[in-house]
Amino acid sequence: MAVDAYVLIQTEVGKAANVAQQASVIEGVVSAEDVTGPYDVILRARAESVDELGRMVVSQVQLIEGITRTVTCPVLNL
């Protein structure tokens, strides 16, 4: 069963649009949107497992220049 998650991203000032654009082309990223509030970008991701999701965030998303912090929130199916 696939794992869906929201990844909340804080960026350096003025970097949100570039971060969202770069994140949107990563395999497994369903959407990446610039937002206002305590986070600058929110992306929705899908992976085959929690481990695969973690690898995507650490090895691809967090390496995008301008990101200062990420919080990954897996979606629960209650």
Jmol script that loads the backbone (N, CA, C; Angstrom):
load data "model"
ATOM      1  N   MET A   1       0.840  -1.182   0.000  1.00  0.00           N
ATOM      2  CA  MET A   1       0.000   0.000   0.000  1.00  0.00           C
ATOM      3  C   MET A   1       0.882   1.242   0.000  1.00  0.00           C
ATOM      4  N   ALA A   2       0.582   2.178  -0.857  1.00  0.00           N
ATOM      5  CA  ALA A   2       1.377   3.400  -0.983  1.00  0.00           C
ATOM      6  C   ALA A   2       1.221   4.275   0.260  1.00  0.00           C
ATOM      7  N   VAL A   3       2.247   5.064   0.525  1.00  0.00           N
ATOM      8  CA  VAL A   3       2.259   6.010   1.633  1.00  0.00           C
ATOM      9  C   VAL A   3       2.202   7.415   1.053  1.00  0.00           C
ATOM     10  N   ASP A   4       1.222   8.196   1.492  1.00  0.00           N
ATOM     11  CA  ASP A   4       1.121   9.602   1.105  1.00  0.00           C
ATOM     12  C   ASP A   4       1.584  10.455   2.272  1.00  0.00           C
ATOM     13  N   ALA A   5       2.160  11.608   1.969  1.00  0.00           N
ATOM     14  CA  ALA A   5       2.611  12.517   3.024  1.00  0.00           C
ATOM     15  C   ALA A   5       2.624  13.941   2.516  1.00  0.00           C
ATOM     16  N   TYR A   6       2.474  14.859   3.441  1.00  0.00           N
ATOM     17  CA  TYR A   6       2.705  16.270   3.170  1.00  0.00           C
ATOM     18  C   TYR A   6       4.078  16.600   3.730  1.00  0.00           C
ATOM     19  N   VAL A   7       4.862  17.342   2.978  1.00  0.00           N
ATOM     20  CA  VAL A   7       6.165  17.792   3.450  1.00  0.00           C
ATOM     21  C   VAL A   7       6.083  19.312   3.547  1.00  0.00           C
ATOM     22  N   LEU A   8       6.205  19.818   4.771  1.00  0.00           N
ATOM     23  CA  LEU A   8       6.154  21.252   5.045  1.00  0.00           C
ATOM     24  C   LEU A   8       7.579  21.780   4.979  1.00  0.00           C
ATOM     25  N   ILE A   9       7.783  22.821   4.190  1.00  0.00           N
ATOM     26  CA  ILE A   9       9.140  23.292   3.907  1.00  0.00           C
ATOM     27  C   ILE A   9       9.283  24.762   4.250  1.00  0.00           C
ATOM     28  N   GLN A  10      10.338  25.071   4.988  1.00  0.00           N
ATOM     29  CA  GLN A  10      10.737  26.465   5.203  1.00  0.00           C
ATOM     30  C   GLN A  10      11.934  26.739   4.302  1.00  0.00           C
ATOM     31  N   THR A  11      11.955  27.937   3.723  1.00  0.00           N
ATOM     32  CA  THR A  11      13.035  28.298   2.805  1.00  0.00           C
ATOM     33  C   THR A  11      13.688  29.605   3.221  1.00  0.00           C
ATOM     34  N   GLU A  12      14.826  29.872   2.608  1.00  0.00           N
ATOM     35  CA  GLU A  12      15.441  31.186   2.743  1.00  0.00           C
ATOM     36  C   GLU A  12      14.517  32.209   2.077  1.00  0.00           C
ATOM     37  N   VAL A  13      14.621  33.451   2.495  1.00  0.00           N
ATOM     38  CA  VAL A  13      13.793  34.520   1.942  1.00  0.00           C
ATOM     39  C   VAL A  13      13.975  34.586   0.424  1.00  0.00           C
ATOM     40  N   GLY A  14      12.851  34.623  -0.281  1.00  0.00           N
ATOM     41  CA  GLY A  14      12.873  34.760  -1.731  1.00  0.00           C
ATOM     42  C   GLY A  14      13.134  33.478  -2.512  1.00  0.00           C
ATOM     43  N   LYS A  15      13.220  32.341  -1.837  1.00  0.00           N
ATOM     44  CA  LYS A  15      13.558  31.082  -2.515  1.00  0.00           C
ATOM     45  C   LYS A  15      12.357  30.154  -2.709  1.00  0.00           C
ATOM     46  N   ALA A  16      11.189  30.485  -2.194  1.00  0.00           N
ATOM     47  CA  ALA A  16      10.056  29.558  -2.203  1.00  0.00           C
ATOM     48  C   ALA A  16       9.653  29.125  -3.609  1.00  0.00           C
ATOM     49  N   ALA A  17       9.523  30.037  -4.529  1.00  0.00           N
ATOM     50  CA  ALA A  17       9.082  29.682  -5.885  1.00  0.00           C
ATOM     51  C   ALA A  17      10.065  28.728  -6.547  1.00  0.00           C
ATOM     52  N   ASN A  18      11.347  28.988  -6.395  1.00  0.00           N
ATOM     53  CA  ASN A  18      12.370  28.118  -6.983  1.00  0.00           C
ATOM     54  C   ASN A  18      12.355  26.737  -6.330  1.00  0.00           C
ATOM     55  N   VAL A  19      12.206  26.692  -5.019  1.00  0.00           N
ATOM     56  CA  VAL A  19      12.148  25.415  -4.308  1.00  0.00           C
ATOM     57  C   VAL A  19      10.935  24.613  -4.774  1.00  0.00           C
ATOM     58  N   ALA A  20       9.778  25.242  -4.879  1.00  0.00           N
ATOM     59  CA  ALA A  20       8.567  24.540  -5.322  1.00  0.00           C
ATOM     60  C   ALA A  20       8.745  24.001  -6.734  1.00  0.00           C
ATOM     61  N   GLN A  21       9.341  24.784  -7.611  1.00  0.00           N
ATOM     62  CA  GLN A  21       9.540  24.347  -8.994  1.00  0.00           C
ATOM     63  C   GLN A  21      10.474  23.151  -9.041  1.00  0.00           C
ATOM     64  N   GLN A  22      11.577  23.213  -8.324  1.00  0.00           N
ATOM     65  CA  GLN A  22      12.542  22.106  -8.338  1.00  0.00           C
ATOM     66  C   GLN A  22      11.953  20.853  -7.697  1.00  0.00           C
ATOM     67  N   ALA A  23      11.198  21.017  -6.631  1.00  0.00           N
ATOM     68  CA  ALA A  23      10.605  19.867  -5.952  1.00  0.00           C
ATOM     69  C   ALA A  23       9.552  19.196  -6.826  1.00  0.00           C
ATOM     70  N   SER A  24       8.850  19.965  -7.622  1.00  0.00           N
ATOM     71  CA  SER A  24       7.740  19.420  -8.412  1.00  0.00           C
ATOM     72  C   SER A  24       8.182  18.394  -9.449  1.00  0.00           C
ATOM     73  N   VAL A  25       9.449  18.384  -9.821  1.00  0.00           N
ATOM     74  CA  VAL A  25       9.915  17.437 -10.838  1.00  0.00           C
ATOM     75  C   VAL A  25      10.524  16.170 -10.237  1.00  0.00           C
ATOM     76  N   ILE A  26      10.574  16.069  -8.922  1.00  0.00           N
ATOM     77  CA  ILE A  26      11.105  14.872  -8.266  1.00  0.00           C
ATOM     78  C   ILE A  26      10.081  13.750  -8.395  1.00  0.00           C
ATOM     79  N   GLU A  27      10.543  12.575  -8.768  1.00  0.00           N
ATOM     80  CA  GLU A  27       9.654  11.427  -8.872  1.00  0.00           C
ATOM     81  C   GLU A  27       9.039  11.134  -7.510  1.00  0.00           C
ATOM     82  N   GLY A  28       7.718  11.008  -7.482  1.00  0.00           N
ATOM     83  CA  GLY A  28       7.007  10.767  -6.237  1.00  0.00           C
ATOM     84  C   GLY A  28       6.351  12.005  -5.670  1.00  0.00           C
ATOM     85  N   VAL A  29       6.746  13.182  -6.151  1.00  0.00           N
ATOM     86  CA  VAL A  29       6.100  14.419  -5.703  1.00  0.00           C
ATOM     87  C   VAL A  29       4.846  14.622  -6.550  1.00  0.00           C
ATOM     88  N   VAL A  30       3.704  14.648  -5.893  1.00  0.00           N
ATOM     89  CA  VAL A  30       2.419  14.796  -6.568  1.00  0.00           C
ATOM     90  C   VAL A  30       2.137  16.260  -6.861  1.00  0.00           C
ATOM     91  N   SER A  31       2.453  17.128  -5.905  1.00  0.00           N
ATOM     92  CA  SER A  31       2.273  18.573  -6.093  1.00  0.00           C
ATOM     93  C   SER A  31       3.212  19.320  -5.164  1.00  0.00           C
ATOM     94  N   ALA A  32       3.562  20.534  -5.558  1.00  0.00           N
ATOM     95  CA  ALA A  32       4.398  21.415  -4.730  1.00  0.00           C
ATOM     96  C   ALA A  32       3.863  22.832  -4.907  1.00  0.00           C
ATOM     97  N   GLU A  33       3.454  23.437  -3.811  1.00  0.00           N
ATOM     98  CA  GLU A  33       2.797  24.745  -3.855  1.00  0.00           C
ATOM     99  C   GLU A  33       3.482  25.746  -2.938  1.00  0.00           C
ATOM    100  N   ASP A  34       3.637  26.990  -3.413  1.00  0.00           N
ATOM    101  CA  ASP A  34       4.068  28.098  -2.561  1.00  0.00           C
ATOM    102  C   ASP A  34       2.874  28.463  -1.672  1.00  0.00           C
ATOM    103  N   VAL A  35       3.118  28.690  -0.399  1.00  0.00           N
ATOM    104  CA  VAL A  35       2.043  29.072   0.520  1.00  0.00           C
ATOM    105  C   VAL A  35       2.526  30.202   1.424  1.00  0.00           C
ATOM    106  N   THR A  36       1.596  30.795   2.155  1.00  0.00           N
ATOM    107  CA  THR A  36       1.968  31.784   3.161  1.00  0.00           C
ATOM    108  C   THR A  36       1.774  31.165   4.534  1.00  0.00           C
ATOM    109  N   GLY A  37       2.387  31.761   5.534  1.00  0.00           N
ATOM    110  CA  GLY A  37       2.288  31.244   6.886  1.00  0.00           C
ATOM    111  C   GLY A  37       3.651  30.805   7.375  1.00  0.00           C
ATOM    112  N   PRO A  38       3.681  29.906   8.369  1.00  0.00           N
ATOM    113  CA  PRO A  38       4.966  29.501   8.948  1.00  0.00           C
ATOM    114  C   PRO A  38       5.815  28.661   7.989  1.00  0.00           C
ATOM    115  N   TYR A  39       5.190  28.080   6.961  1.00  0.00           N
ATOM    116  CA  TYR A  39       5.935  27.320   5.949  1.00  0.00           C
ATOM    117  C   TYR A  39       5.815  28.048   4.624  1.00  0.00           C
ATOM    118  N   ASP A  40       6.791  27.846   3.755  1.00  0.00           N
ATOM    119  CA  ASP A  40       6.848  28.552   2.481  1.00  0.00           C
ATOM    120  C   ASP A  40       6.399  27.692   1.309  1.00  0.00           C
ATOM    121  N   VAL A  41       6.590  26.396   1.429  1.00  0.00           N
ATOM    122  CA  VAL A  41       6.202  25.450   0.382  1.00  0.00           C
ATOM    123  C   VAL A  41       5.603  24.232   1.073  1.00  0.00           C
ATOM    124  N   ILE A  42       4.521  23.723   0.503  1.00  0.00           N
ATOM    125  CA  ILE A  42       3.972  22.441   0.957  1.00  0.00           C
ATOM    126  C   ILE A  42       3.918  21.531  -0.246  1.00  0.00           C
ATOM    127  N   LEU A  43       4.511  20.347  -0.088  1.00  0.00           N
ATOM    128  CA  LEU A  43       4.407  19.397  -1.185  1.00  0.00           C
ATOM    129  C   LEU A  43       3.703  18.150  -0.710  1.00  0.00           C
ATOM    130  N   ARG A  44       3.055  17.503  -1.646  1.00  0.00           N
ATOM    131  CA  ARG A  44       2.420  16.216  -1.378  1.00  0.00           C
ATOM    132  C   ARG A  44       3.217  15.166  -2.118  1.00  0.00           C
ATOM    133  N   ALA A  45       3.569  14.105  -1.413  1.00  0.00           N
ATOM    134  CA  ALA A  45       4.405  13.057  -1.992  1.00  0.00           C
ATOM    135  C   ALA A  45       3.741  11.706  -1.814  1.00  0.00           C
ATOM    136  N   ARG A  46       4.095  10.781  -2.690  1.00  0.00           N
ATOM    137  CA  ARG A  46       3.618   9.400  -2.603  1.00  0.00           C
ATOM    138  C   ARG A  46       4.794   8.474  -2.829  1.00  0.00           C
ATOM    139  N   ALA A  47       4.892   7.453  -1.985  1.00  0.00           N
ATOM    140  CA  ALA A  47       5.967   6.462  -2.100  1.00  0.00           C
ATOM    141  C   ALA A  47       5.396   5.089  -1.769  1.00  0.00           C
ATOM    142  N   GLU A  48       6.136   4.057  -2.118  1.00  0.00           N
ATOM    143  CA  GLU A  48       5.690   2.689  -1.890  1.00  0.00           C
ATOM    144  C   GLU A  48       5.813   2.258  -0.426  1.00  0.00           C
ATOM    145  N   SER A  49       6.662   2.945   0.347  1.00  0.00           N
ATOM    146  CA  SER A  49       6.842   2.606   1.760  1.00  0.00           C
ATOM    147  C   SER A  49       7.305   3.838   2.516  1.00  0.00           C
ATOM    148  N   VAL A  50       7.248   3.756   3.835  1.00  0.00           N
ATOM    149  CA  VAL A  50       7.741   4.855   4.668  1.00  0.00           C
ATOM    150  C   VAL A  50       9.243   5.030   4.456  1.00  0.00           C
ATOM    151  N   ASP A  51       9.952   3.919   4.318  1.00  0.00           N
ATOM    152  CA  ASP A  51      11.401   4.007   4.078  1.00  0.00           C
ATOM    153  C   ASP A  51      11.703   4.724   2.765  1.00  0.00           C
ATOM    154  N   GLU A  52      10.961   4.386   1.708  1.00  0.00           N
ATOM    155  CA  GLU A  52      11.169   5.047   0.416  1.00  0.00           C
ATOM    156  C   GLU A  52      10.835   6.535   0.509  1.00  0.00           C
ATOM    157  N   LEU A  53       9.775   6.861   1.237  1.00  0.00           N
ATOM    158  CA  LEU A  53       9.413   8.259   1.447  1.00  0.00           C
ATOM    159  C   LEU A  53      10.544   8.996   2.151  1.00  0.00           C
ATOM    160  N   GLY A  54      11.075   8.405   3.205  1.00  0.00           N
ATOM    161  CA  GLY A  54      12.185   9.024   3.934  1.00  0.00           C
ATOM    162  C   GLY A  54      13.403   9.232   3.055  1.00  0.00           C
ATOM    163  N   ARG A  55      13.725   8.229   2.240  1.00  0.00           N
ATOM    164  CA  ARG A  55      14.876   8.375   1.327  1.00  0.00           C
ATOM    165  C   ARG A  55      14.654   9.510   0.335  1.00  0.00           C
ATOM    166  N   MET A  56      13.420   9.641  -0.184  1.00  0.00           N
ATOM    167  CA  MET A  56      13.121  10.719  -1.132  1.00  0.00           C
ATOM    168  C   MET A  56      13.332  12.082  -0.476  1.00  0.00           C
ATOM    169  N   VAL A  57      12.814  12.238   0.734  1.00  0.00           N
ATOM    170  CA  VAL A  57      12.921  13.532   1.414  1.00  0.00           C
ATOM    171  C   VAL A  57      14.377  13.859   1.719  1.00  0.00           C
ATOM    172  N   VAL A  58      15.112  12.904   2.262  1.00  0.00           N
ATOM    173  CA  VAL A  58      16.499  13.159   2.673  1.00  0.00           C
ATOM    174  C   VAL A  58      17.443  13.286   1.484  1.00  0.00           C
ATOM    175  N   SER A  59      17.305  12.423   0.496  1.00  0.00           N
ATOM    176  CA  SER A  59      18.299  12.404  -0.589  1.00  0.00           C
ATOM    177  C   SER A  59      17.947  13.287  -1.774  1.00  0.00           C
ATOM    178  N   GLN A  60      16.695  13.782  -1.837  1.00  0.00           N
ATOM    179  CA  GLN A  60      16.337  14.630  -2.973  1.00  0.00           C
ATOM    180  C   GLN A  60      15.751  15.973  -2.550  1.00  0.00           C
ATOM    181  N   VAL A  61      14.705  15.939  -1.744  1.00  0.00           N
ATOM    182  CA  VAL A  61      14.037  17.195  -1.376  1.00  0.00           C
ATOM    183  C   VAL A  61      14.959  18.077  -0.548  1.00  0.00           C
ATOM    184  N   GLN A  62      15.560  17.538   0.506  1.00  0.00           N
ATOM    185  CA  GLN A  62      16.372  18.366   1.397  1.00  0.00           C
ATOM    186  C   GLN A  62      17.636  18.905   0.736  1.00  0.00           C
ATOM    187  N   LEU A  63      18.000  18.360  -0.399  1.00  0.00           N
ATOM    188  CA  LEU A  63      19.199  18.850  -1.097  1.00  0.00           C
ATOM    189  C   LEU A  63      18.921  20.054  -1.993  1.00  0.00           C
ATOM    190  N   ILE A  64      17.659  20.440  -2.137  1.00  0.00           N
ATOM    191  CA  ILE A  64      17.335  21.603  -2.961  1.00  0.00           C
ATOM    192  C   ILE A  64      17.870  22.858  -2.284  1.00  0.00           C
ATOM    193  N   GLU A  65      18.604  23.647  -3.047  1.00  0.00           N
ATOM    194  CA  GLU A  65      19.190  24.873  -2.501  1.00  0.00           C
ATOM    195  C   GLU A  65      18.094  25.834  -2.048  1.00  0.00           C
ATOM    196  N   GLY A  66      18.253  26.368  -0.858  1.00  0.00           N
ATOM    197  CA  GLY A  66      17.311  27.338  -0.314  1.00  0.00           C
ATOM    198  C   GLY A  66      16.418  26.779   0.775  1.00  0.00           C
ATOM    199  N   ILE A  67      16.370  25.447   0.917  1.00  0.00           N
ATOM    200  CA  ILE A  67      15.561  24.853   1.979  1.00  0.00           C
ATOM    201  C   ILE A  67      16.327  24.934   3.292  1.00  0.00           C
ATOM    202  N   THR A  68      15.625  25.390   4.332  1.00  0.00           N
ATOM    203  CA  THR A  68      16.254  25.468   5.651  1.00  0.00           C
ATOM    204  C   THR A  68      15.710  24.427   6.616  1.00  0.00           C
ATOM    205  N   ARG A  69      14.470  23.933   6.370  1.00  0.00           N
ATOM    206  CA  ARG A  69      13.870  22.962   7.296  1.00  0.00           C
ATOM    207  C   ARG A  69      12.720  22.250   6.615  1.00  0.00           C
ATOM    208  N   THR A  70      12.553  20.961   6.910  1.00  0.00           N
ATOM    209  CA  THR A  70      11.408  20.212   6.429  1.00  0.00           C
ATOM    210  C   THR A  70      10.744  19.475   7.587  1.00  0.00           C
ATOM    211  N   VAL A  71       9.443  19.294   7.478  1.00  0.00           N
ATOM    212  CA  VAL A  71       8.677  18.478   8.415  1.00  0.00           C
ATOM    213  C   VAL A  71       7.820  17.551   7.561  1.00  0.00           C
ATOM    214  N   THR A  72       7.973  16.251   7.729  1.00  0.00           N
ATOM    215  CA  THR A  72       7.222  15.284   6.932  1.00  0.00           C
ATOM    216  C   THR A  72       6.046  14.765   7.746  1.00  0.00           C
ATOM    217  N   CYS A  73       4.849  14.850   7.172  1.00  0.00           N
ATOM    218  CA  CYS A  73       3.618  14.471   7.850  1.00  0.00           C
ATOM    219  C   CYS A  73       2.911  13.377   7.048  1.00  0.00           C
ATOM    220  N   PRO A  74       3.109  12.104   7.406  1.00  0.00           N
ATOM    221  CA  PRO A  74       2.419  11.026   6.690  1.00  0.00           C
ATOM    222  C   PRO A  74       0.902  11.140   6.872  1.00  0.00           C
ATOM    223  N   VAL A  75       0.171  10.810   5.819  1.00  0.00           N
ATOM    224  CA  VAL A  75      -1.289  10.817   5.853  1.00  0.00           C
ATOM    225  C   VAL A  75      -1.767   9.512   6.468  1.00  0.00           C
ATOM    226  N   LEU A  76      -2.686   9.587   7.418  1.00  0.00           N
ATOM    227  CA  LEU A  76      -3.259   8.408   8.057  1.00  0.00           C
ATOM    228  C   LEU A  76      -4.601   8.070   7.416  1.00  0.00           C
ATOM    229  N   ASN A  77      -4.849   6.810   7.237  1.00  0.00           N
ATOM    230  CA  ASN A  77      -6.142   6.348   6.740  1.00  0.00           C
ATOM    231  C   ASN A  77      -6.865   5.652   7.878  1.00  0.00           C
ATOM    232  N   LEU A  78      -7.574   6.439   8.673  1.00  0.00           N
ATOM    233  CA  LEU A  78      -8.256   5.908   9.862  1.00  0.00           C
ATOM    234  C   LEU A  78      -9.576   5.269   9.521  1.00  0.00           C
TER     235      LEU A  78
END
end "model"
wireframe off; spacefill off
backbone 0.3
color backbone group
